[in-house]
Amino acid sequence: MQNIGSFLPLILIVAVFYLLVIRPSQNRKKKMAELVSNIGPGTDIMTSSGIFGTVVTSTPEQIELSIAPGVVIRILPAAVSRVITPVIDAPAE
């Protein structure tokens, strides 16, 4: 019984570490993979460095992003911060 009591603080530290560090990291990775898998040509995105553009082509290794007429850059899928959804204005009454 005393052996179990001496390991209890270590078990609690591991459990807290899992809940505060590992689990949120796994959730972020899952959300990021889902976000990148839904990106296709014509999608408006923002990169982690704040560049806005429209996806021209998308592969698992790279994304070609049109940031201005005639200007296309290549980025890594991990650089995608968010997908920009168009704002639909309510009709004026």
Secondary structure, DSSP 8 states (H G I E B T S, - for coil): -HHHHHHHHHHHHHHHHIIIIIHHHHHHHHHHHHHHHT--TT-EEEETTS-EEEEEEE-SS-EEEEEETTEEEEE-GGGEEEE----------
